[in-house]
Amino acid sequence: MSPSAIRLLALALALLLQSFGTSPGNAEITIRDDFGGTLKNYDTKYRAIAERNEKVIIDGDCASACTIILGIVPRANVCVTARARLGFHLWEYPLTEFMGKKIMVPFPEYRQTELNYLYYDTKVRGWIARHGSQTTEPAWMEGADLAGIYPTCVAQAPAAGIP
C-alpha cells in the first residue's frame, strides 16, 4: 500500500470515529456515584485510561479506591463539575464473617496514610491532614477545595461511565 493510500485510510478512519463521537486519545469518561472497590482493579483501570490519554469528568461522588485517579490520570486530563465530591476514609479490611456478615476492621492509622500517600500529591495529602479522614466515614472534598486542585468542566457530561 502506498504512503498516500495509508494516509487516506487513516483520515477515513479518523472521520468515521469522529462521526460516532469518539476520536483517538480524545474520549471522555464520566465518573458518577462510584464508591470504590478493590484498589488493584482501580489501579489497572486508571492506568489504561491514562495510557489511552482519555479525558475524565468527575460529575458526582468518587470515594474510596475511586479517588486514586488523582495519582494516576494526568491532572490535565481530569476536570470536575459543581456536583463532584471526592470521599477519603480510613481503609478497612474484612476480619472475619459472623452469621453471614463480614466484620470489618479499620487499618491502623499508619497503614491508611501509607496507602493514601502512594497515590496522592501534596495538595491532596494536605487536605486530608487538615480534614482528618481518620475514621471509616468519608471526609468529602468538594466545592472550592476541589476546584483548587482540579479545573472545572462543563456540567453536561457524556452519559458513558467507567465500566
Secondary structure as UniProt FT lines:
FT   HELIX           3..19
FT   TURN            20..21
FT   TURN            24..25
FT   STRAND          28..31
FT   HELIX           39..51
FT   TURN            52..53
FT   STRAND          55..58
FT   STRAND          61..63
FT   HELIX           64..68
FT   HELIX           69..72
FT   HELIX           75..77
FT   STRAND          78..80
FT   TURN            82..83
FT   STRAND          85..88
FT   STRAND          92..98
FT   TURN            99..100
FT   STRAND          101..106
FT   HELIX           109..117
FT   TURN            118..119
FT   HELIX           122..131
FT   STRAND          139..142
FT   HELIX           143..147
FT   TURN            148..149
//
